[in-house]
């Protein structure tokens, strides 16, 4: 738990928003730091944080909706212009690797211009990824199941989406990213959690509260809320607190740092 910090660069949902950035979260476990998702304007947020461009160890992309990857290209241009030198691995759904490489080339951010090696690795469900002393395990969600059913015949791609379990030194943190239903959390909540960072855009909040009732969770932080929920977030927070006694419940805001004591 030493020096754990979650810096929320963007907590908004997929809709245009004047008061929330799109999904981007910087996790720090002591000397290890990585991004989960790169919604825009993550490049500006990273620069404003004062963090060294060489300090970022990895990037994880949960799925390929633009509110989760739209800032990746400007972030990479920033790595180039700020002369990052450390090798960087980007973990993402396999279906995104070729088109993202193509888009970087189309934007003239050629591999030869980068002062560091950038590698892309496909996420595999249930396969842990070591990042220093931290273990990051992706688990599939049903977030894109509806799109898959409607469009896979015409657009034959896997429609993959992932959540993440983060473990280090006895600390267990779950990051839902986008889900299709509350039950997508099952592999994350089988054992006690110190922190659950959970979206509130793709199912009724009451279904989530019912699913989590009785689960050993120390703290629950909501992200990616719909506009209606965001505008009435205190009522939703209170409903969650009433349904989940003993769990500290809050909504994250852009720029907030979340620590565990």
Secondary structure, DSSP 8 states (H G I E B T S, - for coil): -TTEEEEEEE---SS--SS---SEEEEEETTEEEEEEE-TTHHHHHHHHT--TTS--EEE-----HHHHTTHHHHHHHHHHTT--S-EEEEE-GGGHHHHHHHHHHTT--GGG-SS-EEEEE--TT-EEEETTEEEEEEE-STTHHHHHHHTTTS-S----EEEEEEETTEEEEE--S-SSGGGGHHHHSS-BSEEEEEESSS-HHHHHHHHTT--BSEEEEEEE-HHHHHTHHHHHHHHHHHSTT-EEEE--TT-EE---
